[in-house]
């Protein structure tokens, strides 16, 4: 499965000068919502990801995604795995699990994102689930931006990867492109201003 082609076909690989949620800048941005607007594509991706996870032999009770980006991918993944689905969301910047979602003591939870860059939001969602008694068995994303090491990769994750080393991370593919600290950003250097994806109608 060629994830890059799927994103290109959906016009979901954007080019510009983007301010990422991590604070870094990038020339490219993956707009997963554009890929997942076709439920058939979403289902196909989730089935492929679920296959990988099943082959690994994880026992999963529930998939949990950080809102908003991870919700569609996580919901489809839960369907493909035959599990329950819940989501975490930010309230005043703090990740929380609300809406009446409950977690049983020792419940096996897999955290699913659309894209994992450094895994910050996924880690926050896992921390909240842990506090509620979950057993975090894995992380998953449609694509890995190359900072973390997914199951099957031979290289180690970069120091900026926030996902724990001892929990497996599944992704369909690595999808690498450079990101810059604002002070090192070549687009900033020529006076261009970074913008948040979505803030200009994309
Ligand atoms: Zn910049």
Boltz pocket constraint, residues with backbone or C-beta under 6 A from the ligand:
constraints:
  - pocket:
      binder: B
      contacts: [[A, 17], [A, 18], [A, 25], [A, 26], [A, 182], [A, 185], [A, 186], [A, 187], [A, 188], [A, 189], [A, 192], [A, 193], [A, 194]]
      max_distance: 6.0
